[in-house]
Structure formats: C-alpha cells, structure tokens
Amino acid sequence: MKAKRIKGSAVFYHLLALAVVAVWGVTFVCTKVLIGAGMHPVAIFFIRFVLAYAGIWLYIALSRQKAKLWYGWKEEGIFLFLGVTGGSLYFLTENLALAYTQATNVAFLVCSAPLFTAIFTLIYKRFGKGRFADGLERIHLGWPLIGGTLLALTGMSLVVFDGASLHLSASGDLLAIAAALCWAAYSLFMGQMTREYGTITTTRKVFFYGLLTILPFLGGYRESFSPAILGQTPVWANLLFLGLVASLICFILWNLVMDKLGNVSSTNYVYLNPVFTLLTAMAFLGERMTLLAGIGCAAILAGVIWAGRRG
C-alpha cells in the first residue's frame, strides 16, 4: 500500500508540472500581446512581479502565517541569486527576446533549459560539496536521458519549424538562450531552499529580490505605465493573468514540484512549452496544427516521459 501511495503521489506532481508548464506556454503569447500594445519588457516584468509579490503577502496575512524577513547574509545571498536567475535576469532576457524575435523562436530556445540543467547538475554533483550538491537529483548519462532529450528536441523542431517562415534574430535568439541558462542555474538551488524554508517563504524571497534587482532598469519606460496603455482591457487582463496566475500560483506550485520530483525531472517539462504556445495561437489567432506538428507534439511528450525514466 505504501508503494502505491508513493507512486500515486508522484503521478500527481507530474500532472501538476504539466499544468504549470501549460500556463507558462500561454505566457509567451500574453507577453507578445503586451509588447504589441506598447509596453516595454522591463515594465511587463515589474508589474507582473509586483502583483505576484502583493498576492503572496495577502495570502500570508489571510492564513495568519509568520513571515521572517532576514535569514542571515549567506542565506539571503542565495535567495538573491534565485531572485536574479529565476526572476529579474530570466524574465528580462526572455521578454527582451520576445521584442526582437518570434514567440515560437523564444519558446524553442528557452526549452534548452533542461539540457543545461542536466549538464549543470552533473558538474555540480561531481565537483560540488555540501547540502546543495547532496540535494540535487541523481542523474546518469544513459540512453533514457540522451534518447529522451534527442526525441524531445526533434519534436520541438517539428512543432516550431513546420509550415512557418522562420525569421531569425541573433539578438533575440541569444537572449532566449541566456534565459535558458538562467533557469538552469535557478533549478540547481531552488529545490533545496524550498525543502529547508518552505514553498511560500522561498517564493516570496524570489519575488522580492527579483523586484529589487530590476529597479535599475526601470528608468526611461514611463510610457509603459500610462493610463492610455494600462487602461486597455487586453493589457490589464494579460497583466493580471501573468502576475497572479503565471507568477504567483505557478511559481509556488513549480517550486513544490522541483522539491518532490527533482530539479532535472521537473525541468524536462519545459520541453512542452511550445506545444501550449502553439495551441494558444490556434485558439486565439486561428492557426491550424498540421499532421507534422501533431507528430512533433507526440514526440515531445514521449521524450519527456523517456528522459524521466532514470532509476
């Protein structure tokens, strides 16, 4: 009975990871809409995280939890690192990439995060010491990881490049790769901090330091906060979705998923981002999925499952 409960619990967290990535796949389209409405990528991130940070404090107040503000210089330094890699620098590079290139390009390149996560994990567990190295998921360079990764990347290529004209932008593509590197670095430490300090505390700290470190980039973008832009229904609706659903709720759930499934297995679900981006484009932009794109979606899902089967 105990083994069945553990297995059932793992299935739940896999489904939770799938749900979070589905929401995050939609955010590429939402951000593109906001940029098209005249908002700067820096302003989009700032408003998004302000909403999320206010939301998490509201939750703490309503649940009457105690919120410790300071955990010492060493621990706060780690929280700062997480706030930069999973917050300000990640979203700054991703949002700027969306301003320079197509959303599908960004979705595909950000999906290299699982590869970087696996590489960083192998290196850190080999040469690192201490609680973070010990807390990382144990992975091996076997056929499940290699084959699953290659299959998922093949599926990604089919989904992204099928039937569409590709407009490459060196600046946008490099920024998207930088975002993937940030997320991989974030994944190294987030699981252990969540185990030690809890999901709410760790997420609150990420939001705080993400906001703090984006402040130097805010100057010169006042037009993004004008009533003419923020008063548009598509603008405030997308901002609320990004801030309260995609950031507040999904960050809390994702940090929980990384704690339960491991940093590599959970990050593999990022491969599914473009699938949900494509489905959103079909629903709101009238695009159609070709047979080849459908095969690509199936290949991505199979690759994620295969890559996760590492004893």
Buried (B, 14 or more C-beta within 10 A) or exposed (E): EEEEEEEEEBEEBBEBBBBBBBBBBBBBBBBBBBBEBBBBBBBBBBBBBBBBBBBBBEBBEEEEEEEEEEBEEEBBEBBBBBBBBBBBBBBBBBBBBBBBBBBBBBBBBBBBBBBBBBEBBBEBBEEEEEEBBEBBBEBEEEEBBBBBBBBBBBBBBBBBBBEBEEEEBEEBBBBBBBBBBBBBBBBBBBBBBBBBBBBBBBBBBBBBBBBBBBEEBBEEBEEBBEEEBBEBEEBBEBBBBBBBBBBBBBBBBBBBBBBBBBBBBBBBBBBBBBBBBBBBBEEEEEBEBBEEBEBBBEBBBBBBBBBBEBE
